[in-house]
């Protein structure tokens, strides 16, 4: 955990994620990746930010 990651995670906390989840989302964003998740409620809180994918919906389109 760095101070920079904690600051970026704050955006996700403000959208309703908990601390660890916010850090996972911020890290996915930093790595220009996607956080694969099963938690529909958390996904719906940040879906507009483009850093998560609900794995129950299948593979991300970019993987095809």
CHARMM internal coordinates of N, CA and C (Angstrom, degrees):
IC EDIT
DIST 1 N 1 CA 1.4484
DIST 1 CA 1 C 1.5205
ANGL 1 N 1 CA 1 C 107.74
DIST 1 C 2 N 1.2872
ANGL 1 CA 1 C 2 N 114.41
DIHE 1 N 1 CA 1 C 2 N 129.11
DIST 2 N 2 CA 1.4624
ANGL 1 C 2 N 2 CA 120.13
DIHE 1 CA 1 C 2 N 2 CA 174.81
DIST 2 CA 2 C 1.5220
ANGL 2 N 2 CA 2 C 108.73
DIHE 1 C 2 N 2 CA 2 C -116.66
DIST 2 C 3 N 1.3074
ANGL 2 CA 2 C 3 N 115.97
DIHE 2 N 2 CA 2 C 3 N 164.43
DIST 3 N 3 CA 1.4613
ANGL 2 C 3 N 3 CA 120.36
DIHE 2 CA 2 C 3 N 3 CA 177.28
DIST 3 CA 3 C 1.5285
ANGL 3 N 3 CA 3 C 110.27
DIHE 2 C 3 N 3 CA 3 C -62.94
DIST 3 C 4 N 1.3223
ANGL 3 CA 3 C 4 N 116.51
DIHE 3 N 3 CA 3 C 4 N -38.29
DIST 4 N 4 CA 1.4651
ANGL 3 C 4 N 4 CA 120.31
DIHE 3 CA 3 C 4 N 4 CA -179.86
DIST 4 CA 4 C 1.5332
ANGL 4 N 4 CA 4 C 111.11
DIHE 3 C 4 N 4 CA 4 C -63.10
DIST 4 C 5 N 1.3352
ANGL 4 CA 4 C 5 N 116.98
DIHE 4 N 4 CA 4 C 5 N -43.51
DIST 5 N 5 CA 1.4668
ANGL 4 C 5 N 5 CA 119.86
DIHE 4 CA 4 C 5 N 5 CA 178.19
DIST 5 CA 5 C 1.5242
ANGL 5 N 5 CA 5 C 110.61
DIHE 4 C 5 N 5 CA 5 C -64.83
DIST 5 C 6 N 1.3102
ANGL 5 CA 5 C 6 N 117.11
DIHE 5 N 5 CA 5 C 6 N -41.04
DIST 6 N 6 CA 1.4645
ANGL 5 C 6 N 6 CA 120.62
DIHE 5 CA 5 C 6 N 6 CA 178.57
DIST 6 CA 6 C 1.5237
ANGL 6 N 6 CA 6 C 111.02
DIHE 5 C 6 N 6 CA 6 C -60.54
DIST 6 C 7 N 1.3104
ANGL 6 CA 6 C 7 N 116.96
DIHE 6 N 6 CA 6 C 7 N -39.77
DIST 7 N 7 CA 1.4724
ANGL 6 C 7 N 7 CA 120.20
DIHE 6 CA 6 C 7 N 7 CA 179.04
DIST 7 CA 7 C 1.5224
ANGL 7 N 7 CA 7 C 111.03
DIHE 6 C 7 N 7 CA 7 C -66.49
DIST 7 C 8 N 1.3301
ANGL 7 CA 7 C 8 N 116.37
DIHE 7 N 7 CA 7 C 8 N -40.51
DIST 8 N 8 CA 1.4720
ANGL 7 C 8 N 8 CA 118.99
DIHE 7 CA 7 C 8 N 8 CA 178.75
DIST 8 CA 8 C 1.5277
ANGL 8 N 8 CA 8 C 110.96
DIHE 7 C 8 N 8 CA 8 C -69.96
DIST 8 C 9 N 1.3204
ANGL 8 CA 8 C 9 N 117.22
DIHE 8 N 8 CA 8 C 9 N -33.12
DIST 9 N 9 CA 1.4662
ANGL 8 C 9 N 9 CA 120.97
DIHE 8 CA 8 C 9 N 9 CA 178.62
DIST 9 CA 9 C 1.5248
ANGL 9 N 9 CA 9 C 111.43
DIHE 8 C 9 N 9 CA 9 C -65.24
DIST 9 C 10 N 1.3144
ANGL 9 CA 9 C 10 N 116.57
DIHE 9 N 9 CA 9 C 10 N -26.74
DIST 10 N 10 CA 1.4620
ANGL 9 C 10 N 10 CA 120.38
DIHE 9 CA 9 C 10 N 10 CA -179.45
DIST 10 CA 10 C 1.5267
ANGL 10 N 10 CA 10 C 112.29
DIHE 9 C 10 N 10 CA 10 C -57.65
DIST 10 C 11 N 1.3310
ANGL 10 CA 10 C 11 N 117.10
DIHE 10 N 10 CA 10 C 11 N -33.61
DIST 11 N 11 CA 1.4775
ANGL 10 C 11 N 11 CA 119.92
DIHE 10 CA 10 C 11 N 11 CA 177.00
DIST 11 CA 11 C 1.5181
ANGL 11 N 11 CA 11 C 111.39
DIHE 10 C 11 N 11 CA 11 C -59.62
DIST 11 C 12 N 1.3275
ANGL 11 CA 11 C 12 N 115.95
DIHE 11 N 11 CA 11 C 12 N -38.22
DIST 12 N 12 CA 1.4570
ANGL 11 C 12 N 12 CA 120.88
DIHE 11 CA 11 C 12 N 12 CA -178.12
DIST 12 CA 12 C 1.5300
ANGL 12 N 12 CA 12 C 111.44
DIHE 11 C 12 N 12 CA 12 C -78.31
DIST 12 C 13 N 1.3001
ANGL 12 CA 12 C 13 N 116.99
DIHE 12 N 12 CA 12 C 13 N -31.50
DIST 13 N 13 CA 1.4711
ANGL 12 C 13 N 13 CA 120.63
DIHE 12 CA 12 C 13 N 13 CA 174.45
DIST 13 CA 13 C 1.5207
ANGL 13 N 13 CA 13 C 109.38
DIHE 12 C 13 N 13 CA 13 C -63.71
DIST 13 C 14 N 1.3222
ANGL 13 CA 13 C 14 N 116.62
DIHE 13 N 13 CA 13 C 14 N -41.36
DIST 14 N 14 CA 1.4688
ANGL 13 C 14 N 14 CA 120.66
DIHE 13 CA 13 C 14 N 14 CA 178.72
DIST 14 CA 14 C 1.5231
ANGL 14 N 14 CA 14 C 112.08
DIHE 13 C 14 N 14 CA 14 C -64.37
DIST 14 C 15 N 1.3395
ANGL 14 CA 14 C 15 N 117.20
DIHE 14 N 14 CA 14 C 15 N -22.01
DIST 15 N 15 CA 1.4707
ANGL 14 C 15 N 15 CA 121.02
DIHE 14 CA 14 C 15 N 15 CA 177.12
DIST 15 CA 15 C 1.5221
ANGL 15 N 15 CA 15 C 111.55
DIHE 14 C 15 N 15 CA 15 C -88.82
DIST 15 C 16 N 1.3550
ANGL 15 CA 15 C 16 N 116.77
DIHE 15 N 15 CA 15 C 16 N -3.46
DIST 16 N 16 CA 1.4556
ANGL 15 C 16 N 16 CA 119.57
DIHE 15 CA 15 C 16 N 16 CA 173.56
DIST 16 CA 16 C 1.5156
ANGL 16 N 16 CA 16 C 116.45
DIHE 15 C 16 N 16 CA 16 C 113.96
DIST 16 C 17 N 1.3304
ANGL 16 CA 16 C 17 N 118.77
DIHE 16 N 16 CA 16 C 17 N 0.87
DIST 17 N 17 CA 1.4588
ANGL 16 C 17 N 17 CA 119.86
DIHE 16 CA 16 C 17 N 17 CA 178.72
DIST 17 CA 17 C 1.5262
ANGL 17 N 17 CA 17 C 110.65
DIHE 16 C 17 N 17 CA 17 C -79.65
DIST 17 C 18 N 1.3199
ANGL 17 CA 17 C 18 N 115.42
DIHE 17 N 17 CA 17 C 18 N 157.27
DIST 18 N 18 CA 1.4585
ANGL 17 C 18 N 18 CA 120.34
DIHE 17 CA 17 C 18 N 18 CA 174.42
DIST 18 CA 18 C 1.5319
ANGL 18 N 18 CA 18 C 108.89
DIHE 17 C 18 N 18 CA 18 C -82.15
DIST 18 C 19 N 1.3111
ANGL 18 CA 18 C 19 N 116.78
DIHE 18 N 18 CA 18 C 19 N 173.02
DIST 19 N 19 CA 1.4585
ANGL 18 C 19 N 19 CA 122.10
DIHE 18 CA 18 C 19 N 19 CA -174.21
DIST 19 CA 19 C 1.5155
ANGL 19 N 19 CA 19 C 115.29
DIHE 18 C 19 N 19 CA 19 C -54.30
DIST 19 C 20 N 1.3424
ANGL 19 CA 19 C 20 N 117.27
DIHE 19 N 19 CA 19 C 20 N -55.09
DIST 20 N 20 CA 1.4649
ANGL 19 C 20 N 20 CA 119.64
DIHE 19 CA 19 C 20 N 20 CA -178.97
DIST 20 CA 20 C 1.5237
ANGL 20 N 20 CA 20 C 111.08
DIHE 19 C 20 N 20 CA 20 C -62.89
DIST 20 C 21 N 1.3166
ANGL 20 CA 20 C 21 N 117.09
DIHE 20 N 20 CA 20 C 21 N -45.34
DIST 21 N 21 CA 1.4625
ANGL 20 C 21 N 21 CA 120.40
DIHE 20 CA 20 C 21 N 21 CA -179.87
DIST 21 CA 21 C 1.5242
ANGL 21 N 21 CA 21 C 110.92
DIHE 20 C 21 N 21 CA 21 C -61.20
DIST 21 C 22 N 1.3070
ANGL 21 CA 21 C 22 N 117.51
DIHE 21 N 21 CA 21 C 22 N -40.04
DIST 22 N 22 CA 1.4627
ANGL 21 C 22 N 22 CA 121.37
DIHE 21 CA 21 C 22 N 22 CA 178.58
DIST 22 CA 22 C 1.5267
ANGL 22 N 22 CA 22 C 110.41
DIHE 21 C 22 N 22 CA 22 C -62.43
DIST 22 C 23 N 1.3205
ANGL 22 CA 22 C 23 N 116.60
DIHE 22 N 22 CA 22 C 23 N -38.31
DIST 23 N 23 CA 1.4699
ANGL 22 C 23 N 23 CA 120.23
DIHE 22 CA 22 C 23 N 23 CA 178.00
DIST 23 CA 23 C 1.5213
ANGL 23 N 23 CA 23 C 111.21
DIHE 22 C 23 N 23 CA 23 C -67.65
DIST 23 C 24 N 1.3311
ANGL 23 CA 23 C 24 N 117.93
DIHE 23 N 23 CA 23 C 24 N -40.85
DIST 24 N 24 CA 1.4658
ANGL 23 C 24 N 24 CA 120.68
DIHE 23 CA 23 C 24 N 24 CA 176.94
DIST 24 CA 24 C 1.5250
ANGL 24 N 24 CA 24 C 110.52
DIHE 23 C 24 N 24 CA 24 C -61.00
DIST 24 C 25 N 1.3152
ANGL 24 CA 24 C 25 N 117.20
DIHE 24 N 24 CA 24 C 25 N -43.29
DIST 25 N 25 CA 1.4668
ANGL 24 C 25 N 25 CA 121.34
DIHE 24 CA 24 C 25 N 25 CA 179.74
DIST 25 CA 25 C 1.5252
ANGL 25 N 25 CA 25 C 110.57
DIHE 24 C 25 N 25 CA 25 C -64.89
DIST 25 C 26 N 1.3165
ANGL 25 CA 25 C 26 N 117.17
DIHE 25 N 25 CA 25 C 26 N -44.03
DIST 26 N 26 CA 1.4704
ANGL 25 C 26 N 26 CA 120.84
DIHE 25 CA 25 C 26 N 26 CA 179.35
DIST 26 CA 26 C 1.5237
ANGL 26 N 26 CA 26 C 110.64
DIHE 25 C 26 N 26 CA 26 C -63.35
DIST 26 C 27 N 1.3318
ANGL 26 CA 26 C 27 N 117.11
DIHE 26 N 26 CA 26 C 27 N -39.91
DIST 27 N 27 CA 1.4564
ANGL 26 C 27 N 27 CA 120.54
DIHE 26 CA 26 C 27 N 27 CA 178.75
DIST 27 CA 27 C 1.5240
ANGL 27 N 27 CA 27 C 110.72
DIHE 26 C 27 N 27 CA 27 C -65.97
DIST 27 C 28 N 1.3131
ANGL 27 CA 27 C 28 N 117.48
DIHE 27 N 27 CA 27 C 28 N -42.29
DIST 28 N 28 CA 1.4726
ANGL 27 C 28 N 28 CA 120.69
DIHE 27 CA 27 C 28 N 28 CA 177.15
DIST 28 CA 28 C 1.5261
ANGL 28 N 28 CA 28 C 109.70
DIHE 27 C 28 N 28 CA 28 C -58.42
DIST 28 C 29 N 1.3121
ANGL 28 CA 28 C 29 N 116.28
DIHE 28 N 28 CA 28 C 29 N -42.21
DIST 29 N 29 CA 1.4590
ANGL 28 C 29 N 29 CA 120.94
DIHE 28 CA 28 C 29 N 29 CA 179.52
DIST 29 CA 29 C 1.5335
ANGL 29 N 29 CA 29 C 110.27
DIHE 28 C 29 N 29 CA 29 C -65.13
DIST 29 C 30 N 1.3201
ANGL 29 CA 29 C 30 N 117.07
DIHE 29 N 29 CA 29 C 30 N -44.30
DIST 30 N 30 CA 1.4667
ANGL 29 C 30 N 30 CA 121.24
DIHE 29 CA 29 C 30 N 30 CA 178.82
DIST 30 CA 30 C 1.5241
ANGL 30 N 30 CA 30 C 111.79
DIHE 29 C 30 N 30 CA 30 C -58.89
DIST 30 C 31 N 1.3302
ANGL 30 CA 30 C 31 N 116.09
DIHE 30 N 30 CA 30 C 31 N -39.64
DIST 31 N 31 CA 1.4580
ANGL 30 C 31 N 31 CA 121.41
DIHE 30 CA 30 C 31 N 31 CA -177.51
DIST 31 CA 31 C 1.5265
ANGL 31 N 31 CA 31 C 112.86
DIHE 30 C 31 N 31 CA 31 C -85.83
DIST 31 C 32 N 1.3234
ANGL 31 CA 31 C 32 N 116.27
DIHE 31 N 31 CA 31 C 32 N 2.29
DIST 32 N 32 CA 1.4595
ANGL 31 C 32 N 32 CA 123.09
DIHE 31 CA 31 C 32 N 32 CA -175.75
DIST 32 CA 32 C 1.5238
ANGL 32 N 32 CA 32 C 110.24
DIHE 31 C 32 N 32 CA 32 C 53.14
DIST 32 C 33 N 1.3336
ANGL 32 CA 32 C 33 N 113.93
DIHE 32 N 32 CA 32 C 33 N 41.91
DIST 33 N 33 CA 1.4511
ANGL 32 C 33 N 33 CA 121.27
DIHE 32 CA 32 C 33 N 33 CA 179.98
DIST 33 CA 33 C 1.5107
ANGL 33 N 33 CA 33 C 111.43
DIHE 32 C 33 N 33 CA 33 C -116.46
DIST 33 C 34 N 1.3125
ANGL 33 CA 33 C 34 N 114.79
DIHE 33 N 33 CA 33 C 34 N -162.67
DIST 34 N 34 CA 1.4574
ANGL 33 C 34 N 34 CA 121.95
DIHE 33 CA 33 C 34 N 34 CA -179.53
DIST 34 CA 34 C 1.5214
ANGL 34 N 34 CA 34 C 108.24
DIHE 33 C 34 N 34 CA 34 C -131.88
DIST 34 C 35 N 1.3078
ANGL 34 CA 34 C 35 N 115.78
DIHE 34 N 34 CA 34 C 35 N 133.45
DIST 35 N 35 CA 1.4604
ANGL 34 C 35 N 35 CA 121.90
DIHE 34 CA 34 C 35 N 35 CA 176.19
DIST 35 CA 35 C 1.5147
ANGL 35 N 35 CA 35 C 107.31
DIHE 34 C 35 N 35 CA 35 C -86.64
DIST 35 C 36 N 1.3305
ANGL 35 CA 35 C 36 N 117.56
DIHE 35 N 35 CA 35 C 36 N 110.42
DIST 36 N 36 CA 1.4627
ANGL 35 C 36 N 36 CA 122.11
DIHE 35 CA 35 C 36 N 36 CA 177.40
DIST 36 CA 36 C 1.5125
ANGL 36 N 36 CA 36 C 108.17
DIHE 35 C 36 N 36 CA 36 C -80.76
DIST 36 C 37 N 1.3240
ANGL 36 CA 36 C 37 N 116.74
DIHE 36 N 36 CA 36 C 37 N 126.34
DIST 37 N 37 CA 1.4604
ANGL 36 C 37 N 37 CA 119.92
DIHE 36 CA 36 C 37 N 37 CA -173.83
DIST 37 CA 37 C 1.5196
ANGL 37 N 37 CA 37 C 112.08
DIHE 36 C 37 N 37 CA 37 C -139.92
DIST 37 C 38 N 1.3174
ANGL 37 CA 37 C 38 N 114.15
DIHE 37 N 37 CA 37 C 38 N 159.25
DIST 38 N 38 CA 1.4651
ANGL 37 C 38 N 38 CA 122.00
DIHE 37 CA 37 C 38 N 38 CA 174.72
DIST 38 CA 38 C 1.5250
ANGL 38 N 38 CA 38 C 111.44
DIHE 37 C 38 N 38 CA 38 C -106.33
DIST 38 C 39 N 1.3093
ANGL 38 CA 38 C 39 N 117.68
DIHE 38 N 38 CA 38 C 39 N -10.94
DIST 39 N 39 CA 1.4613
ANGL 38 C 39 N 39 CA 123.57
DIHE 38 CA 38 C 39 N 39 CA -174.49
DIST 39 CA 39 C 1.5306
ANGL 39 N 39 CA 39 C 110.41
DIHE 38 C 39 N 39 CA 39 C -84.22
DIST 39 C 40 N 1.3271
ANGL 39 CA 39 C 40 N 115.85
DIHE 39 N 39 CA 39 C 40 N 95.99
DIST 40 N 40 CA 1.4715
ANGL 39 C 40 N 40 CA 120.90
DIHE 39 CA 39 C 40 N 40 CA -176.30
DIST 40 CA 40 C 1.5213
ANGL 40 N 40 CA 40 C 111.55
DIHE 39 C 40 N 40 CA 40 C -61.64
DIST 40 C 41 N 1.3157
ANGL 40 CA 40 C 41 N 116.91
DIHE 40 N 40 CA 40 C 41 N -39.35
DIST 41 N 41 CA 1.4613
ANGL 40 C 41 N 41 CA 120.81
DIHE 40 CA 40 C 41 N 41 CA -178.92
DIST 41 CA 41 C 1.5292
ANGL 41 N 41 CA 41 C 111.14
DIHE 40 C 41 N 41 CA 41 C -61.95
DIST 41 C 42 N 1.3225
ANGL 41 CA 41 C 42 N 116.98
DIHE 41 N 41 CA 41 C 42 N -45.65
DIST 42 N 42 CA 1.4684
ANGL 41 C 42 N 42 CA 120.44
DIHE 41 CA 41 C 42 N 42 CA 179.05
DIST 42 CA 42 C 1.5264
ANGL 42 N 42 CA 42 C 110.18
DIHE 41 C 42 N 42 CA 42 C -66.35
DIST 42 C 43 N 1.3102
ANGL 42 CA 42 C 43 N 117.29
DIHE 42 N 42 CA 42 C 43 N -42.63
DIST 43 N 43 CA 1.4681
ANGL 42 C 43 N 43 CA 121.52
DIHE 42 CA 42 C 43 N 43 CA 179.57
DIST 43 CA 43 C 1.5256
ANGL 43 N 43 CA 43 C 110.94
DIHE 42 C 43 N 43 CA 43 C -58.00
DIST 43 C 44 N 1.3156
ANGL 43 CA 43 C 44 N 116.53
DIHE 43 N 43 CA 43 C 44 N -44.61
DIST 44 N 44 CA 1.4587
ANGL 43 C 44 N 44 CA 120.32
DIHE 43 CA 43 C 44 N 44 CA -178.35
DIST 44 CA 44 C 1.5254
ANGL 44 N 44 CA 44 C 112.49
DIHE 43 C 44 N 44 CA 44 C -63.61
DIST 44 C 45 N 1.3195
ANGL 44 CA 44 C 45 N 116.99
DIHE 44 N 44 CA 44 C 45 N -26.84
DIST 45 N 45 CA 1.4696
ANGL 44 C 45 N 45 CA 120.38
DIHE 44 CA 44 C 45 N 45 CA 179.57
DIST 45 CA 45 C 1.5262
ANGL 45 N 45 CA 45 C 112.43
DIHE 44 C 45 N 45 CA 45 C -72.14
DIST 45 C 46 N 1.3384
ANGL 45 CA 45 C 46 N 117.04
DIHE 45 N 45 CA 45 C 46 N -25.72
DIST 46 N 46 CA 1.4667
ANGL 45 C 46 N 46 CA 119.72
DIHE 45 CA 45 C 46 N 46 CA -175.00
DIST 46 CA 46 C 1.5234
ANGL 46 N 46 CA 46 C 113.44
DIHE 45 C 46 N 46 CA 46 C -125.63
DIST 46 C 47 N 1.3101
ANGL 46 CA 46 C 47 N 117.85
DIHE 46 N 46 CA 46 C 47 N 9.26
DIST 47 N 47 CA 1.4659
ANGL 46 C 47 N 47 CA 120.72
DIHE 46 CA 46 C 47 N 47 CA -176.16
DIST 47 CA 47 C 1.5228
ANGL 47 N 47 CA 47 C 111.44
DIHE 46 C 47 N 47 CA 47 C -54.71
DIST 47 C 48 N 1.3078
ANGL 47 CA 47 C 48 N 118.41
DIHE 47 N 47 CA 47 C 48 N -33.84
DIST 48 N 48 CA 1.4640
ANGL 47 C 48 N 48 CA 121.62
DIHE 47 CA 47 C 48 N 48 CA -178.76
DIST 48 CA 48 C 1.5254
ANGL 48 N 48 CA 48 C 113.02
DIHE 47 C 48 N 48 CA 48 C -70.66
DIST 48 C 49 N 1.3253
ANGL 48 CA 48 C 49 N 117.37
DIHE 48 N 48 CA 48 C 49 N -11.29
DIST 49 N 49 CA 1.4625
ANGL 48 C 49 N 49 CA 120.71
DIHE 48 CA 48 C 49 N 49 CA -179.10
DIST 49 CA 49 C 1.5322
ANGL 49 N 49 CA 49 C 112.16
DIHE 48 C 49 N 49 CA 49 C -92.43
DIST 49 C 50 N 1.3344
ANGL 49 CA 49 C 50 N 117.38
DIHE 49 N 49 CA 49 C 50 N -9.75
DIST 50 N 50 CA 1.4522
ANGL 49 C 50 N 50 CA 121.63
DIHE 49 CA 49 C 50 N 50 CA 173.41
DIST 50 CA 50 C 1.5203
ANGL 50 N 50 CA 50 C 116.46
DIHE 49 C 50 N 50 CA 50 C 69.47
DIST 50 C 51 N 1.3228
ANGL 50 CA 50 C 51 N 117.96
DIHE 50 N 50 CA 50 C 51 N 25.00
DIST 51 N 51 CA 1.4687
ANGL 50 C 51 N 51 CA 119.81
DIHE 50 CA 50 C 51 N 51 CA -179.07
DIST 51 CA 51 C 1.5190
ANGL 51 N 51 CA 51 C 113.11
DIHE 50 C 51 N 51 CA 51 C -112.60
DIST 51 C 52 N 1.3303
ANGL 51 CA 51 C 52 N 117.73
DIHE 51 N 51 CA 51 C 52 N 0.11
DIST 52 N 52 CA 1.4593
ANGL 51 C 52 N 52 CA 119.96
DIHE 51 CA 51 C 52 N 52 CA -178.22
DIST 52 CA 52 C 1.5201
ANGL 52 N 52 CA 52 C 110.35
DIHE 51 C 52 N 52 CA 52 C -130.59
DIST 52 C 53 N 1.3176
ANGL 52 CA 52 C 53 N 114.37
DIHE 52 N 52 CA 52 C 53 N 157.03
DIST 53 N 53 CA 1.4582
ANGL 52 C 53 N 53 CA 120.92
DIHE 52 CA 52 C 53 N 53 CA 175.90
DIST 53 CA 53 C 1.5238
ANGL 53 N 53 CA 53 C 107.78
DIHE 52 C 53 N 53 CA 53 C -141.47
DIST 53 C 54 N 1.3059
ANGL 53 CA 53 C 54 N 115.81
DIHE 53 N 53 CA 53 C 54 N 128.70
DIST 54 N 54 CA 1.4533
ANGL 53 C 54 N 54 CA 121.84
DIHE 53 CA 53 C 54 N 54 CA 178.68
DIST 54 CA 54 C 1.5274
ANGL 54 N 54 CA 54 C 107.93
DIHE 53 C 54 N 54 CA 54 C -79.33
DIST 54 C 55 N 1.3242
ANGL 54 CA 54 C 55 N 116.77
DIHE 54 N 54 CA 54 C 55 N 109.12
DIST 55 N 55 CA 1.4512
ANGL 54 C 55 N 55 CA 122.35
DIHE 54 CA 54 C 55 N 55 CA -171.96
DIST 55 CA 55 C 1.5373
ANGL 55 N 55 CA 55 C 112.53
DIHE 54 C 55 N 55 CA 55 C -64.54
DIST 55 C 56 N 1.3207
ANGL 55 CA 55 C 56 N 117.90
DIHE 55 N 55 CA 55 C 56 N -23.54
DIST 56 N 56 CA 1.4669
ANGL 55 C 56 N 56 CA 120.04
DIHE 55 CA 55 C 56 N 56 CA 177.52
DIST 56 CA 56 C 1.5294
ANGL 56 N 56 CA 56 C 111.58
DIHE 55 C 56 N 56 CA 56 C -68.00
DIST 56 C 57 N 1.3315
ANGL 56 CA 56 C 57 N 117.26
DIHE 56 N 56 CA 56 C 57 N -12.90
DIST 57 N 57 CA 1.4651
ANGL 56 C 57 N 57 CA 121.79
DIHE 56 CA 56 C 57 N 57 CA 176.56
DIST 57 CA 57 C 1.5214
ANGL 57 N 57 CA 57 C 111.86
DIHE 56 C 57 N 57 CA 57 C -89.82
DIST 57 C 58 N 1.3163
ANGL 57 CA 57 C 58 N 116.72
DIHE 57 N 57 CA 57 C 58 N 4.06
DIST 58 N 58 CA 1.4603
ANGL 57 C 58 N 58 CA 120.86
DIHE 57 CA 57 C 58 N 58 CA -179.18
DIST 58 CA 58 C 1.5199
ANGL 58 N 58 CA 58 C 111.26
DIHE 57 C 58 N 58 CA 58 C 100.72
DIST 58 C 59 N 1.3141
ANGL 58 CA 58 C 59 N 114.88
DIHE 58 N 58 CA 58 C 59 N -168.76
DIST 59 N 59 CA 1.4656
ANGL 58 C 59 N 59 CA 120.34
DIHE 58 CA 58 C 59 N 59 CA -179.66
DIST 59 CA 59 C 1.5161
ANGL 59 N 59 CA 59 C 110.76
DIHE 58 C 59 N 59 CA 59 C -75.26
DIST 59 C 60 N 1.3237
ANGL 59 CA 59 C 60 N 117.58
DIHE 59 N 59 CA 59 C 60 N 151.19
DIST 60 N 60 CA 1.4632
ANGL 59 C 60 N 60 CA 119.48
DIHE 59 CA 59 C 60 N 60 CA 174.08
DIST 60 CA 60 C 1.5234
ANGL 60 N 60 CA 60 C 110.83
DIHE 59 C 60 N 60 CA 60 C -59.16
DIST 60 C 61 N 1.3149
ANGL 60 CA 60 C 61 N 117.22
DIHE 60 N 60 CA 60 C 61 N 143.52
DIST 61 N 61 CA 1.4753
ANGL 60 C 61 N 61 CA 122.45
DIHE 60 CA 60 C 61 N 61 CA -177.99
DIST 61 CA 61 C 1.5199
ANGL 61 N 61 CA 61 C 110.48
DIHE 60 C 61 N 61 CA 61 C -56.06
DIST 61 C 62 N 1.3296
ANGL 61 CA 61 C 62 N 116.82
DIHE 61 N 61 CA 61 C 62 N -37.56
DIST 62 N 62 CA 1.4591
ANGL 61 C 62 N 62 CA 121.04
DIHE 61 CA 61 C 62 N 62 CA -177.31
DIST 62 CA 62 C 1.5310
ANGL 62 N 62 CA 62 C 112.07
DIHE 61 C 62 N 62 CA 62 C -62.04
DIST 62 C 63 N 1.3255
ANGL 62 CA 62 C 63 N 118.51
DIHE 62 N 62 CA 62 C 63 N -17.13
DIST 63 N 63 CA 1.4603
ANGL 62 C 63 N 63 CA 122.08
DIHE 62 CA 62 C 63 N 63 CA -177.35
DIST 63 CA 63 C 1.5218
ANGL 63 N 63 CA 63 C 112.34
DIHE 62 C 63 N 63 CA 63 C -85.60
DIST 63 C 64 N 1.3190
ANGL 63 CA 63 C 64 N 117.97
DIHE 63 N 63 CA 63 C 64 N -9.45
DIST 64 N 64 CA 1.4725
ANGL 63 C 64 N 64 CA 120.67
DIHE 63 CA 63 C 64 N 64 CA -178.01
DIST 64 CA 64 C 1.4993
ANGL 64 N 64 CA 64 C 111.27
DIHE 63 C 64 N 64 CA 64 C -83.36
END
COOR INIT
IC SEED 1 N 1 CA 1 C
IC BUILD
